[in-house]
Amino acid sequence: MEEKQDVKIVKVSYKCPKCETGYLEPSGTVFTTFPPMFPHKCNVCEYGETFNASYPRIEYEPIKEQLPLTEDEILQRICDAMNYNNMCARATLGDLPKITIDDLKQK
């Protein structure tokens, strides 16, 4: 049985343990061992390390249940979306007034 869940996408990078400034990135080589190994080099100091995963990589984390939004939070999100759409339309329509929560509550 399939089950769906909202997730967020997370980028996982590996900070260089030597210079603590750069990040270890794949060298472009893969060792065909079992499991495969991926050599990496720091993009600042050239320090190298080998991992059984390639960095940076993408992970998916479940989104924890959030408390229900208040009416004002819902209205603010609607206002933000409408104002963004109006900003995009200004190129052809000219200036449009900014919409506020009070504008939505009055109607």
Secondary structure, DSSP 8 states (H G I E B T S, - for coil): ------EEEEEE--B-TTTSSSBEEE-S--B-SSS-BEEEEETTT--EEEESS-SSEEEEEE--------HHHHHHHHHHHHHHHHHHHHHHH-------HHHHHH-
